[in-house]
Amino acid sequence: GKRMKGVVISKPIMYGNVATELLTRKTDHTHKWTVFLRGANGQDISYFIHKVEFKLHETFVNNNRTFKSPPFEVSETGWGEFEIITKIHFPPASGEKPISLYHMLKLYPPDSLGQSWPKGKPVNNFFYDELIFSEPTEEFYEILTKG
Ligand code: SLL
């Protein structure tokens, strides 16, 4: 569709992971973790998102996880840190290309704090960011502004 000259719309998001050490272990898995994409203040983001793909390390079964509705998140257990690619797809009518976010899954506290880290205290590694839509189509503008 027709693009709206000079219009820029930004949507605040939070993405990243939380992890906690498993205190009782049945396997070589040492942590449970959740990687997520959310509205920055918990607001709904699903109305302008078509689907979200999380690409995990290939050591995970079905390492491509796709969600068409919220929550956009994956919870797993594992033993190692790796980079997660989060690919956000927008509605077909938007004409927008998917956006890929690259996130390092963190399980361990920073080295400088490791000695004093209480057992079972979550490690947080998530960030504020913004999705910027420049000159959206009229169709996508309708979607973006109805939220
Ligand atoms: C490392 N390069 O060696 C990284 C890879 C992969 C972590 C980490 C698998 C869990 C499962 C898992 O935790 N992989 O078997 O389901 O540290």
Backbone and ligand atoms as CSV (ligand in chain L), in Angstrom:
chain,resi,resn,atom,element,x,y,z
A,1,GLY,N,N,0.809,-1.218,0.000
A,1,GLY,CA,C,0.000,0.000,0.000
A,1,GLY,C,C,0.844,1.272,0.000
A,2,LYS,N,N,0.167,2.381,0.032
A,2,LYS,CA,C,0.796,3.702,0.004
A,2,LYS,C,C,1.516,3.976,1.326
A,3,ARG,N,N,2.724,4.545,1.252
A,3,ARG,CA,C,3.483,4.832,2.477
A,3,ARG,C,C,3.264,6.265,2.931
A,4,MET,N,N,3.283,6.473,4.245
A,4,MET,CA,C,2.948,7.777,4.808
A,4,MET,C,C,4.213,8.597,5.032
A,5,LYS,N,N,4.455,9.531,4.137
A,5,LYS,CA,C,5.677,10.361,4.145
A,5,LYS,C,C,5.826,11.097,5.480
A,6,GLY,N,N,7.037,11.015,6.041
A,6,GLY,CA,C,7.347,11.796,7.235
A,6,GLY,C,C,6.831,11.214,8.542
A,7,VAL,N,N,6.116,10.091,8.476
A,7,VAL,CA,C,5.554,9.508,9.705
A,7,VAL,C,C,6.522,8.468,10.279
A,8,VAL,N,N,6.823,8.602,11.567
A,8,VAL,CA,C,7.664,7.614,12.256
A,8,VAL,C,C,6.933,7.178,13.519
A,9,ILE,N,N,6.787,5.872,13.703
A,9,ILE,CA,C,6.129,5.369,14.906
A,9,ILE,C,C,7.088,4.427,15.624
A,10,SER,N,N,7.194,4.622,16.943
A,10,SER,CA,C,8.119,3.796,17.710
A,10,SER,C,C,7.351,3.023,18.772
A,11,LYS,N,N,7.713,1.773,18.956
A,11,LYS,CA,C,7.069,0.914,19.948
A,11,LYS,C,C,8.118,0.409,20.928
A,12,PRO,N,N,7.967,0.748,22.215
A,12,PRO,CA,C,8.943,0.321,23.215
A,12,PRO,C,C,8.809,-1.170,23.549
A,13,ILE,N,N,9.937,-1.859,23.603
A,13,ILE,CA,C,9.944,-3.288,23.930
A,13,ILE,C,C,10.980,-3.587,25.001
A,14,MET,N,N,10.837,-4.767,25.601
A,14,MET,CA,C,11.846,-5.349,26.487
A,14,MET,C,C,12.141,-6.715,25.915
A,15,TYR,N,N,13.421,-7.043,25.806
A,15,TYR,CA,C,13.723,-8.422,25.416
A,15,TYR,C,C,15.021,-8.882,26.054
A,16,GLY,N,N,15.125,-10.182,26.198
A,16,GLY,CA,C,16.308,-10.756,26.821
A,16,GLY,C,C,15.925,-11.980,27.613
A,17,ASN,N,N,16.703,-12.255,28.665
A,17,ASN,CA,C,16.420,-13.482,29.412
A,17,ASN,C,C,16.587,-13.313,30.910
A,18,VAL,N,N,15.934,-14.219,31.643
A,18,VAL,CA,C,16.207,-14.428,33.055
A,18,VAL,C,C,16.630,-15.893,33.199
A,19,ALA,N,N,17.476,-16.179,34.195
A,19,ALA,CA,C,17.942,-17.550,34.410
A,19,ALA,C,C,18.126,-17.788,35.897
A,20,THR,N,N,17.814,-19.007,36.339
A,20,THR,CA,C,18.131,-19.381,37.720
A,20,THR,C,C,18.785,-20.749,37.727
A,21,GLU,N,N,19.696,-20.908,38.661
A,21,GLU,CA,C,20.414,-22.165,38.810
A,21,GLU,C,C,19.465,-23.226,39.351
A,22,LEU,N,N,19.585,-24.436,38.833
A,22,LEU,CA,C,18.794,-25.552,39.369
A,22,LEU,C,C,19.515,-26.079,40.608
A,23,LEU,N,N,18.800,-26.115,41.709
A,23,LEU,CA,C,19.450,-26.519,42.965
A,23,LEU,C,C,19.445,-28.036,43.122
A,24,THR,N,N,18.482,-28.692,42.485
A,24,THR,CA,C,18.522,-30.157,42.435
A,24,THR,C,C,18.591,-30.562,40.976
A,25,ARG,N,N,19.570,-31.359,40.633
A,25,ARG,CA,C,19.818,-31.698,39.229
A,25,ARG,C,C,19.605,-33.177,38.962
A,26,LYS,N,N,18.826,-33.439,37.936
A,26,LYS,CA,C,18.589,-34.825,37.525
A,26,LYS,C,C,19.381,-35.163,36.263
A,27,THR,N,N,19.848,-34.116,35.568
A,27,THR,CA,C,20.586,-34.305,34.307
A,27,THR,C,C,21.788,-33.362,34.327
A,28,ASP,N,N,22.426,-33.190,33.164
A,28,ASP,CA,C,23.528,-32.228,33.091
A,28,ASP,C,C,23.020,-30.790,32.977
A,29,HIS,N,N,21.702,-30.614,32.993
A,29,HIS,CA,C,21.154,-29.257,32.925
A,29,HIS,C,C,21.380,-28.534,34.248
A,30,THR,N,N,21.939,-27.330,34.154
A,30,THR,CA,C,22.312,-26.585,35.365
A,30,THR,C,C,21.392,-25.409,35.673
A,31,HIS,N,N,20.628,-24.952,34.649
A,31,HIS,CA,C,19.815,-23.746,34.808
A,31,HIS,C,C,18.459,-23.905,34.135
A,32,LYS,N,N,17.494,-23.171,34.671
A,32,LYS,CA,C,16.284,-22.945,33.887
A,32,LYS,C,C,16.278,-21.488,33.462
A,33,TRP,N,N,15.754,-21.237,32.286
A,33,TRP,CA,C,15.798,-19.869,31.765
A,33,TRP,C,C,14.575,-19.585,30.911
A,34,THR,N,N,14.298,-18.293,30.767
A,34,THR,CA,C,13.230,-17.825,29.888
A,34,THR,C,C,13.772,-16.691,29.040
A,35,VAL,N,N,13.596,-16.795,27.743
A,35,VAL,CA,C,13.910,-15.681,26.849
A,35,VAL,C,C,12.583,-15.109,26.362
A,36,PHE,N,N,12.467,-13.783,26.325
A,36,PHE,CA,C,11.164,-13.196,26.034
A,36,PHE,C,C,11.247,-11.922,25.213
A,37,LEU,N,N,10.138,-11.610,24.573
A,37,LEU,CA,C,9.907,-10.317,23.923
A,37,LEU,C,C,8.575,-9.806,24.462
A,38,ARG,N,N,8.595,-8.595,25.042
A,38,ARG,CA,C,7.394,-8.013,25.643
A,38,ARG,C,C,7.301,-6.535,25.303
A,39,GLY,N,N,6.133,-5.967,25.550
A,39,GLY,CA,C,6.032,-4.517,25.553
A,39,GLY,C,C,6.832,-3.994,26.737
A,40,ALA,N,N,7.473,-2.828,26.592
A,40,ALA,CA,C,8.404,-2.354,27.611
A,40,ALA,C,C,7.753,-2.207,28.985
A,41,ASN,N,N,6.496,-1.811,29.036
A,41,ASN,CA,C,5.829,-1.678,30.331
A,41,ASN,C,C,4.720,-2.699,30.471
A,42,GLY,N,N,4.913,-3.811,29.808
A,42,GLY,CA,C,3.939,-4.888,29.878
A,42,GLY,C,C,2.751,-4.684,28.949
A,43,GLN,N,N,2.789,-3.601,28.144
A,43,GLN,CA,C,1.653,-3.416,27.251
A,43,GLN,C,C,1.657,-4.463,26.138
A,44,ASP,N,N,0.455,-4.676,25.584
A,44,ASP,CA,C,0.287,-5.636,24.507
A,44,ASP,C,C,1.081,-5.177,23.287
A,45,ILE,N,N,1.788,-6.107,22.657
A,45,ILE,CA,C,2.439,-5.789,21.378
A,45,ILE,C,C,1.901,-6.689,20.258
A,46,SER,N,N,0.993,-7.584,20.616
A,46,SER,CA,C,0.581,-8.620,19.646
A,46,SER,C,C,-0.214,-8.046,18.479
A,47,TYR,N,N,-0.880,-6.885,18.676
A,47,TYR,CA,C,-1.759,-6.365,17.624
A,47,TYR,C,C,-0.982,-5.907,16.392
A,48,PHE,N,N,0.319,-5.641,16.524
A,48,PHE,CA,C,1.091,-5.257,15.335
A,48,PHE,C,C,2.162,-6.296,14.964
A,49,ILE,N,N,2.095,-7.463,15.612
A,49,ILE,CA,C,3.067,-8.524,15.326
A,49,ILE,C,C,2.349,-9.735,14.744
A,50,HIS,N,N,2.897,-10.274,13.680
A,50,HIS,CA,C,2.308,-11.454,13.032
A,50,HIS,C,C,2.800,-12.732,13.700
A,51,LYS,N,N,4.113,-12.829,13.874
A,51,LYS,CA,C,4.668,-13.969,14.604
A,51,LYS,C,C,6.081,-13.667,15.055
A,52,VAL,N,N,6.523,-14.407,16.060
A,52,VAL,CA,C,7.877,-14.249,16.602
A,52,VAL,C,C,8.549,-15.617,16.590
A,53,GLU,N,N,9.741,-15.665,16.008
A,53,GLU,CA,C,10.522,-16.903,15.973
A,53,GLU,C,C,11.741,-16.745,16.872
A,54,PHE,N,N,11.957,-17.729,17.740
A,54,PHE,CA,C,13.180,-17.779,18.548
A,54,PHE,C,C,14.036,-18.922,18.020
A,55,LYS,N,N,15.242,-18.601,17.575
A,55,LYS,CA,C,16.135,-19.648,17.089
A,55,LYS,C,C,17.150,-19.962,18.176
A,56,LEU,N,N,17.016,-21.158,18.758
A,56,LEU,CA,C,17.886,-21.597,19.849
A,56,LEU,C,C,19.086,-22.353,19.275
A,57,HIS,N,N,20.051,-22.619,20.141
A,57,HIS,CA,C,21.208,-23.456,19.775
A,57,HIS,C,C,20.729,-24.808,19.258
A,58,GLU,N,N,21.473,-25.369,18.308
A,58,GLU,CA,C,21.006,-26.624,17.675
A,58,GLU,C,C,21.050,-27.830,18.609
A,59,THR,N,N,21.621,-27.667,19.804
A,59,THR,CA,C,21.573,-28.760,20.787
A,59,THR,C,C,20.173,-28.912,21.393
A,60,PHE,N,N,19.265,-27.961,21.124
A,60,PHE,CA,C,17.895,-28.090,21.633
A,60,PHE,C,C,17.004,-28.805,20.620
A,61,VAL,N,N,16.099,-29.625,21.125
A,61,VAL,CA,C,15.114,-30.282,20.279
A,61,VAL,C,C,14.189,-29.203,19.709
A,62,ASN,N,N,13.827,-29.327,18.439
A,62,ASN,CA,C,12.976,-28.313,17.782
A,62,ASN,C,C,13.491,-26.919,18.101
A,63,ASN,N,N,14.686,-26.605,17.622
A,63,ASN,CA,C,15.338,-25.375,18.093
A,63,ASN,C,C,14.760,-24.089,17.496
A,64,ASN,N,N,13.821,-24.222,16.565
A,64,ASN,CA,C,13.120,-23.045,16.059
A,64,ASN,C,C,11.734,-22.995,16.672
A,65,ARG,N,N,11.486,-22.017,17.538
A,65,ARG,CA,C,10.198,-21.952,18.237
A,65,ARG,C,C,9.435,-20.736,17.728
A,66,THR,N,N,8.210,-20.965,17.253
A,66,THR,CA,C,7.423,-19.899,16.641
A,66,THR,C,C,6.141,-19.654,17.426
A,67,PHE,N,N,5.815,-18.362,17.617
A,67,PHE,CA,C,4.606,-17.987,18.362
A,67,PHE,C,C,3.813,-16.954,17.571
A,68,LYS,N,N,2.523,-17.230,17.404
A,68,LYS,CA,C,1.658,-16.278,16.703
A,68,LYS,C,C,0.831,-15.453,17.679
A,69,SER,N,N,0.917,-15.779,18.957
A,69,SER,CA,C,0.219,-14.987,19.975
A,69,SER,C,C,1.058,-14.968,21.243
A,70,PRO,N,N,0.800,-14.000,22.127
A,70,PRO,CA,C,1.616,-13.884,23.340
A,70,PRO,C,C,1.255,-14.970,24.368
A,71,PRO,N,N,2.106,-15.255,25.317
A,71,PRO,CA,C,3.400,-14.595,25.514
A,71,PRO,C,C,4.433,-15.045,24.472
A,72,PHE,N,N,5.222,-14.088,23.997
A,72,PHE,CA,C,6.299,-14.400,23.059
A,72,PHE,C,C,7.523,-14.750,23.901
A,73,GLU,N,N,7.624,-16.003,24.306
A,73,GLU,CA,C,8.728,-16.400,25.175
A,73,GLU,C,C,8.957,-17.898,25.137
A,74,VAL,N,N,10.177,-18.290,25.447
A,74,VAL,CA,C,10.556,-19.700,25.518
A,74,VAL,C,C,11.178,-19.945,26.885
A,75,SER,N,N,10.670,-20.949,27.583
A,75,SER,CA,C,11.291,-21.381,28.836
A,75,SER,C,C,11.895,-22.761,28.624
A,76,GLU,N,N,13.130,-22.930,29.078
A,76,GLU,CA,C,13.856,-24.183,28.870
A,76,GLU,C,C,14.765,-24.438,30.056
A,77,THR,N,N,15.331,-25.627,30.086
A,77,THR,CA,C,16.468,-25.866,30.964
A,77,THR,C,C,17.650,-26.225,30.075
A,78,GLY,N,N,18.859,-25.981,30.579
A,78,GLY,CA,C,20.047,-26.273,29.781
A,78,GLY,C,C,21.308,-26.117,30.592
A,79,TRP,N,N,22.426,-26.148,29.897
A,79,TRP,CA,C,23.737,-26.118,30.568
A,79,TRP,C,C,24.672,-25.055,30.017
A,80,GLY,N,N,24.277,-24.369,28.958
A,80,GLY,CA,C,25.261,-23.446,28.374
A,80,GLY,C,C,24.659,-22.168,27.848
A,81,GLU,N,N,25.543,-21.188,27.656
A,81,GLU,CA,C,25.140,-19.887,27.122
A,81,GLU,C,C,25.356,-19.867,25.613
A,82,PHE,N,N,24.501,-19.180,24.892
A,82,PHE,CA,C,24.623,-19.105,23.434
A,82,PHE,C,C,23.805,-17.922,22.949
A,83,GLU,N,N,23.971,-17.591,21.670
A,83,GLU,CA,C,23.235,-16.468,21.107
A,83,GLU,C,C,21.867,-16.920,20.590
A,84,ILE,N,N,20.848,-16.180,20.961
A,84,ILE,CA,C,19.487,-16.468,20.499
A,84,ILE,C,C,19.097,-15.400,19.481
A,85,ILE,N,N,18.584,-15.832,18.335
A,85,ILE,CA,C,18.075,-14.885,17.336
A,85,ILE,C,C,16.556,-14.845,17.453
A,86,THR,N,N,16.038,-13.660,17.685
A,86,THR,CA,C,14.590,-13.448,17.783
A,86,THR,C,C,14.155,-12.696,16.529
A,87,LYS,N,N,13.364,-13.370,15.697
A,87,LYS,CA,C,12.944,-12.755,14.433
A,87,LYS,C,C,11.475,-12.367,14.535
A,88,ILE,N,N,11.208,-11.068,14.398
A,88,ILE,CA,C,9.852,-10.542,14.551
A,88,ILE,C,C,9.270,-10.298,13.163
A,89,HIS,N,N,8.130,-10.919,12.899
A,89,HIS,CA,C,7.449,-10.743,11.610
A,89,HIS,C,C,6.217,-9.864,11.810
A,90,PHE,N,N,5.965,-8.976,10.849
A,90,PHE,CA,C,4.833,-8.055,10.921
A,90,PHE,C,C,3.736,-8.501,9.963
A,91,PRO,N,N,2.524,-7.987,10.142
A,91,PRO,CA,C,1.421,-8.463,9.304
A,91,PRO,C,C,1.740,-8.290,7.825
A,92,PRO,N,N,1.305,-9.234,6.980
A,92,PRO,CA,C,1.587,-9.154,5.546
A,92,PRO,C,C,1.209,-7.787,4.954
A,93,ALA,N,N,0.106,-7.195,5.398
A,93,ALA,CA,C,-0.342,-5.909,4.849
A,93,ALA,C,C,0.616,-4.757,5.178
A,94,SER,N,N,1.543,-4.987,6.116
A,94,SER,CA,C,2.438,-3.911,6.549
A,94,SER,C,C,3.525,-3.621,5.521
A,95,GLY,N,N,3.886,-4.604,4.727
A,95,GLY,CA,C,5.015,-4.431,3.816
A,95,GLY,C,C,6.352,-4.322,4.533
A,96,GLU,N,N,6.387,-4.575,5.844
A,96,GLU,CA,C,7.634,-4.476,6.618
A,96,GLU,C,C,8.424,-5.778,6.520
A,97,LYS,N,N,9.736,-5.646,6.396
A,97,LYS,CA,C,10.601,-6.824,6.492
A,97,LYS,C,C,10.679,-7.259,7.957
A,98,PRO,N,N,10.936,-8.540,8.197
A,98,PRO,CA,C,11.125,-8.979,9.588
A,98,PRO,C,C,12.331,-8.278,10.220
A,99,ILE,N,N,12.288,-8.124,11.536
A,99,ILE,CA,C,13.412,-7.560,12.291
A,99,ILE,C,C,14.023,-8.673,13.134
A,100,SER,N,N,15.347,-8.806,13.091
A,100,SER,CA,C,16.045,-9.813,13.896
A,100,SER,C,C,16.781,-9.152,15.051
A,101,LEU,N,N,16.572,-9.676,16.249
A,101,LEU,CA,C,17.288,-9.218,17.441
A,101,LEU,C,C,18.258,-10.323,17.848
A,102,TYR,N,N,19.459,-9.934,18.227
A,102,TYR,CA,C,20.479,-10.907,18.637
A,102,TYR,C,C,20.710,-10.751,20.126
A,103,HIS,N,N,20.555,-11.850,20.840
A,103,HIS,CA,C,20.660,-11.769,22.294
A,103,HIS,C,C,21.520,-12.903,22.839
A,104,MET,N,N,22.477,-12.545,23.696
A,104,MET,CA,C,23.301,-13.565,24.345
A,104,MET,C,C,22.574,-14.065,25.581
A,105,LEU,N,N,22.174,-15.332,25.559
A,105,LEU,CA,C,21.559,-15.939,26.737
A,105,LEU,C,C,22.601,-15.983,27.843
A,106,LYS,N,N,22.273,-15.371,28.972
A,106,LYS,CA,C,23.205,-15.407,30.102
A,106,LYS,C,C,22.639,-16.254,31.220
A,107,LEU,N,N,23.455,-17.170,31.724
A,107,LEU,CA,C,23.058,-18.029,32.840
A,107,LEU,C,C,23.800,-17.644,34.111
A,108,TYR,N,N,25.014,-17.102,33.946
A,108,TYR,CA,C,25.901,-16.870,35.089
A,108,TYR,C,C,26.011,-15.385,35.408
A,109,PRO,N,N,26.161,-15.057,36.695
A,109,PRO,CA,C,26.392,-13.650,37.050
A,109,PRO,C,C,27.757,-13.217,36.507
A,110,PRO,N,N,27.999,-11.887,36.408
A,110,PRO,CA,C,29.311,-11.423,35.962
A,110,PRO,C,C,30.412,-11.954,36.877
A,111,ASP,N,N,31.601,-12.235,36.316
A,111,ASP,CA,C,32.731,-12.792,37.082
A,111,ASP,C,C,32.975,-12.033,38.373
A,112,SER,N,N,32.867,-10.688,38.299
A,112,SER,CA,C,33.174,-9.849,39.448
A,112,SER,C,C,32.218,-10.082,40.626
A,113,LEU,N,N,31.015,-10.632,40.331
A,113,LEU,CA,C,30.019,-10.828,41.387
A,113,LEU,C,C,29.828,-12.301,41.746
A,114,GLY,N,N,30.434,-13.186,40.943
A,114,GLY,CA,C,30.180,-14.629,41.055
A,114,GLY,C,C,30.368,-15.179,42.458
A,115,GLN,N,N,31.414,-14.687,43.160
A,115,GLN,CA,C,31.749,-15.209,44.493
A,115,GLN,C,C,30.635,-14.933,45.509
A,116,SER,N,N,29.986,-13.793,45.355
A,116,SER,CA,C,29.035,-13.358,46.379
A,116,SER,C,C,27.577,-13.550,45.933
A,117,TRP,N,N,27.365,-14.197,44.804
A,117,TRP,CA,C,26.005,-14.347,44.266
A,117,TRP,C,C,25.232,-15.388,45.070
A,118,PRO,N,N,24.079,-14.994,45.694
A,118,PRO,CA,C,23.332,-15.991,46.463
A,118,PRO,C,C,22.831,-17.123,45.567
A,119,LYS,N,N,22.904,-18.334,46.053
A,119,LYS,CA,C,22.396,-19.486,45.285
A,119,LYS,C,C,20.914,-19.291,45.013
A,120,GLY,N,N,20.499,-19.473,43.782
A,120,GLY,CA,C,19.085,-19.355,43.457
A,120,GLY,C,C,18.634,-17.959,43.099
A,121,LYS,N,N,19.526,-16.969,43.211
A,121,LYS,CA,C,19.154,-15.614,42.799
A,121,LYS,C,C,19.144,-15.526,41.269
A,122,PRO,N,N,18.054,-15.006,40.685
A,122,PRO,CA,C,17.987,-14.965,39.228
A,122,PRO,C,C,19.046,-14.051,38.619
A,123,VAL,N,N,19.548,-14.458,37.471
A,123,VAL,CA,C,20.404,-13.601,36.660
A,123,VAL,C,C,19.520,-12.959,35.597
A,124,ASN,N,N,19.554,-11.635,35.528
A,124,ASN,CA,C,18.745,-10.900,34.553
A,124,ASN,C,C,19.634,-10.362,33.444
A,125,ASN,N,N,19.228,-10.571,32.226
A,125,ASN,CA,C,19.970,-9.998,31.099
A,125,ASN,C,C,18.957,-9.580,30.033
A,126,PHE,N,N,18.182,-8.555,30.374
A,126,PHE,CA,C,17.206,-8.077,29.396
A,126,PHE,C,C,17.288,-6.569,29.253
A,127,PHE,N,N,16.794,-6.090,28.152
A,127,PHE,CA,C,17.070,-4.714,27.735
A,127,PHE,C,C,15.833,-4.031,27.178
A,128,TYR,N,N,15.797,-2.725,27.376
A,128,TYR,CA,C,14.822,-1.862,26.740
A,128,TYR,C,C,15.279,-1.583,25.309
A,129,ASP,N,N,14.356,-1.558,24.398
A,129,ASP,CA,C,14.688,-1.163,23.027
A,129,ASP,C,C,13.419,-0.603,22.386
A,130,GLU,N,N,13.520,-0.167,21.153
A,130,GLU,CA,C,12.354,0.357,20.452
A,130,GLU,C,C,12.317,-0.197,19.046
A,131,LEU,N,N,11.132,-0.575,18.603
A,131,LEU,CA,C,10.929,-0.928,17.194
A,131,LEU,C,C,10.471,0.355,16.508
A,132,ILE,N,N,11.202,0.760,15.487
A,132,ILE,CA,C,10.914,2.021,14.797
A,132,ILE,C,C,10.339,1.710,13.417
A,133,PHE,N,N,9.183,2.265,13.131
A,133,PHE,CA,C,8.558,2.079,11.820
A,133,PHE,C,C,8.515,3.427,11.116
A,134,SER,N,N,9.266,3.503,10.030
A,134,SER,CA,C,9.420,4.737,9.311
A,134,SER,C,C,8.563,4.688,8.050
A,135,GLU,N,N,7.743,5.697,7.853
A,135,GLU,CA,C,6.838,5.767,6.710
A,135,GLU,C,C,6.066,4.465,6.499
A,136,PRO,N,N,5.253,4.086,7.503
A,136,PRO,CA,C,4.467,2.857,7.383
A,136,PRO,C,C,3.439,2.981,6.260
A,137,THR,N,N,2.985,1.846,5.773
A,137,THR,CA,C,1.863,1.869,4.827
A,137,THR,C,C,0.624,2.362,5.580
A,138,GLU,N,N,-0.360,2.845,4.838
A,138,GLU,CA,C,-1.597,3.318,5.485
A,138,GLU,C,C,-2.271,2.188,6.263
A,139,GLU,N,N,-2.210,0.986,5.694
A,139,GLU,CA,C,-2.805,-0.181,6.366
A,139,GLU,C,C,-2.111,-0.453,7.704
A,140,PHE,N,N,-0.765,-0.402,7.700
A,140,PHE,CA,C,-0.026,-0.704,8.924
A,140,PHE,C,C,-0.186,0.430,9.933
A,141,TYR,N,N,-0.257,1.661,9.447
A,141,TYR,CA,C,-0.480,2.805,10.332
A,141,TYR,C,C,-1.769,2.621,11.140
A,142,GLU,N,N,-2.817,2.159,10.475
A,142,GLU,CA,C,-4.096,1.884,11.157
A,142,GLU,C,C,-3.890,0.882,12.282
A,143,ILE,N,N,-3.117,-0.165,11.987
A,143,ILE,CA,C,-2.863,-1.212,12.987
A,143,ILE,C,C,-2.021,-0.653,14.136
A,144,LEU,N,N,-0.938,0.061,13.791
A,144,LEU,CA,C,-0.001,0.558,14.806
A,144,LEU,C,C,-0.659,1.534,15.774
A,145,THR,N,N,-1.609,2.308,15.292
A,145,THR,CA,C,-2.170,3.363,16.131
A,145,THR,C,C,-3.446,2.949,16.848
A,146,LYS,N,N,-3.899,1.729,16.642
A,146,LYS,CA,C,-5.125,1.325,17.338
A,146,LYS,C,C,-4.825,0.672,18.686
A,147,GLY,N,N,-3.499,0.420,18.977
A,147,GLY,CA,C,-3.139,-0.321,20.188
A,147,GLY,C,C,-3.374,0.440,21.473
L,1,SLL,C1,C,28.717,-23.720,25.066
L,1,SLL,N1,N,28.801,-22.837,22.825
L,1,SLL,O1,O,29.477,-24.635,24.754
L,1,SLL,C2,C,27.946,-23.055,23.933
L,1,SLL,C3,C,26.772,-23.892,23.546
L,1,SLL,C4,C,24.604,-24.875,24.207
L,1,SLL,C5,C,23.667,-25.098,25.354
L,1,SLL,C6,C,25.760,-23.975,24.596
L,1,SLL,C7,C,21.175,-27.891,25.528
L,1,SLL,C8,C,20.198,-28.406,26.515
L,1,SLL,C9,C,19.505,-29.647,26.033
L,1,SLL,C10,C,21.951,-26.686,26.005
L,1,SLL,O2,O,21.856,-26.179,27.107
L,1,SLL,N2,N,22.806,-26.191,25.080
L,1,SLL,O3,O,20.225,-30.650,25.874
L,1,SLL,O4,O,18.302,-29.651,25.813
L,1,SLL,O5,O,28.580,-23.339,26.218
